[in-house]
Amino acid sequence: MKKKISMLILYLFLSGAIYNLWTLRPVEILYVNSDGYGTINLVVDHLPWTDRDKIDWYLAHRESINTQYPLLPEVWHRYYITGIGDGFTNYESSPHEDLRCFPAISNEKYCVIKDHLLVVDEDVNEKTRFYVSDAEVEYQLTPEGHIEFVPHPESLME
């Protein structure tokens, strides 16, 4: 019995360690597309697991993204951070999927399935908003730099 418990504890420990190593690895930006006006699409290999870590990753990289891919000042900006999923694809390979395509990629597979891991809206006159699409949750950045949860009106009715 002690051996089974020891093996279970070892298995749980190793599973936790592997999970942490997997999720703590650096996020790699695989492709960036900017319309030069108000929208940037970033394709990443993964994002951190928690909503807070996803938002923290964006905030840590916001300045470098804005420097490398400048948008017009004084207009509303939207950033789509999309997961690569199973890799780049095309309409022939994925005819029934909702795809975001990047014609600037000179390859027959130049689309990704729209799997938005995080959508960020920034406006100079309003608070920055973060939409975590896999959980359908919304947060906003306060003027003090704190992240606060924004309840949806339908969730207030319950």
C-alpha positions in Angstrom: 0.0 0.0 0.0 2.8 2.4 0.9 4.4 1.7 -2.5 1.2 2.7 -4.3 0.9 5.9 -2.4 4.6 6.7 -3.0 4.1 6.1 -6.8 1.0 8.2 -6.8 2.8 11.1 -5.1 5.7 10.8 -7.4 3.4 10.7 -10.5 1.5 13.8 -9.2 4.8 15.6 -8.5 6.3 14.8 -11.9 3.0 15.8 -13.7 3.1 19.1 -11.9 6.7 19.7 -12.7 6.2 18.9 -16.4 3.1 21.1 -16.5 5.0 24.0 -15.0 7.9 23.6 -17.3 5.6 23.5 -20.3 3.5 26.6 -19.3 6.5 28.7 -18.1 8.4 28.4 -21.3 8.8 31.7 -23.1 6.0 32.8 -25.5 7.2 32.9 -29.1 5.6 35.3 -31.5 5.5 33.5 -34.8 4.0 36.1 -37.1 2.7 39.7 -36.8 0.4 41.5 -39.2 -0.4 45.2 -38.8 -2.8 47.3 -40.8 -0.7 50.4 -39.8 -3.9 52.1 -38.6 -5.5 50.5 -35.6 -5.2 46.7 -35.7 -2.4 44.2 -35.0 -2.7 40.4 -35.3 -0.1 38.5 -33.4 0.2 34.7 -33.9 1.9 33.0 -30.9 2.8 29.4 -30.1 1.0 29.7 -26.7 0.2 32.1 -23.9 0.5 31.5 -20.2 -2.3 29.5 -18.5 -4.0 32.0 -16.3 -5.9 35.2 -17.4 -3.7 37.3 -15.2 -0.5 35.8 -16.7 -1.8 36.4 -20.3 -2.5 40.0 -19.5 0.8 40.4 -17.7 2.6 39.0 -20.8 0.9 41.5 -23.0 1.7 44.4 -20.7 5.3 43.3 -20.5 5.6 43.3 -24.3 3.3 46.2 -25.2 6.1 48.7 -25.6 8.2 46.5 -27.9 5.1 45.6 -30.0 4.2 49.3 -30.3 7.8 50.2 -31.2 8.1 47.5 -33.9 4.6 47.9 -35.3 3.5 51.5 -34.7 -0.1 52.4 -35.2 -1.7 55.8 -35.7 -1.8 57.8 -32.5 -5.1 59.1 -31.0 -7.2 56.2 -32.6 -8.7 53.1 -31.0 -6.3 50.1 -31.2 -7.1 46.4 -31.2 -4.7 43.6 -30.7 -5.7 40.0 -31.6 -3.4 37.5 -30.0 -4.1 34.2 -31.8 -2.8 30.8 -31.0 -1.1 28.8 -33.8 -3.0 25.6 -32.9 -2.0 22.9 -35.3 0.0 25.4 -37.5 -0.7 27.5 -40.5 -3.3 26.1 -42.9 -5.4 27.2 -45.9 -8.9 27.0 -47.2 -8.3 23.7 -48.9 -7.0 22.0 -45.8 -9.5 23.6 -43.4 -12.6 24.4 -45.5 -15.0 24.4 -42.5 -13.0 26.5 -40.1 -13.1 30.3 -39.5 -9.7 31.4 -40.7 -7.7 34.6 -40.5 -5.4 34.7 -43.5 -2.2 36.7 -44.1 -1.6 37.1 -47.9 1.8 38.6 -47.2 3.0 35.1 -46.2 4.5 33.6 -49.4 3.4 30.1 -48.7 0.4 28.0 -49.7 -0.5 27.7 -46.0 -1.0 31.3 -44.9 -4.0 31.2 -42.6 -4.6 30.3 -38.9 -7.8 29.2 -37.3 -9.3 32.1 -35.4 -8.4 31.0 -31.9 -8.0 34.3 -30.1 -6.3 33.7 -26.8 -6.5 37.4 -25.9 -8.0 40.5 -27.5 -6.9 43.9 -26.3 -8.7 47.2 -26.9 -6.8 50.4 -26.2 -8.2 53.9 -26.5 -6.6 57.1 -25.3 -9.9 58.2 -23.7 -10.9 55.0 -22.1 -9.4 52.2 -20.0 -7.6 49.4 -21.7 -9.8 46.3 -22.0 -8.8 42.7 -22.2 -11.0 39.9 -23.5 -10.0 36.4 -22.7 -12.0 34.5 -25.3 -11.6 30.9 -24.1 -13.3 31.9 -20.8 -15.4 34.7 -22.2 -14.2 37.0 -19.5 -13.4 40.7 -19.6 -10.9 42.8 -17.6 -9.8 46.4 -17.7 -6.7 48.3 -16.6 -7.4 51.0 -14.1 -5.6 54.3 -14.2 -3.5 53.1 -11.2 -2.3 50.1 -13.3 -4.5 47.5 -11.6 -6.4 44.8 -13.5 -10.0 44.5 -12.5 -12.8 42.1 -13.6 -15.6 43.5 -15.6 -18.9 41.6 -15.1 -21.1 41.2 -18.2 -24.7 42.5 -17.8 -26.1 39.0 -18.4 -24.1 37.7 -15.5 -25.5 40.4 -13.2 -29.1 39.1 -13.9 -28.4 35.7 -12.3 
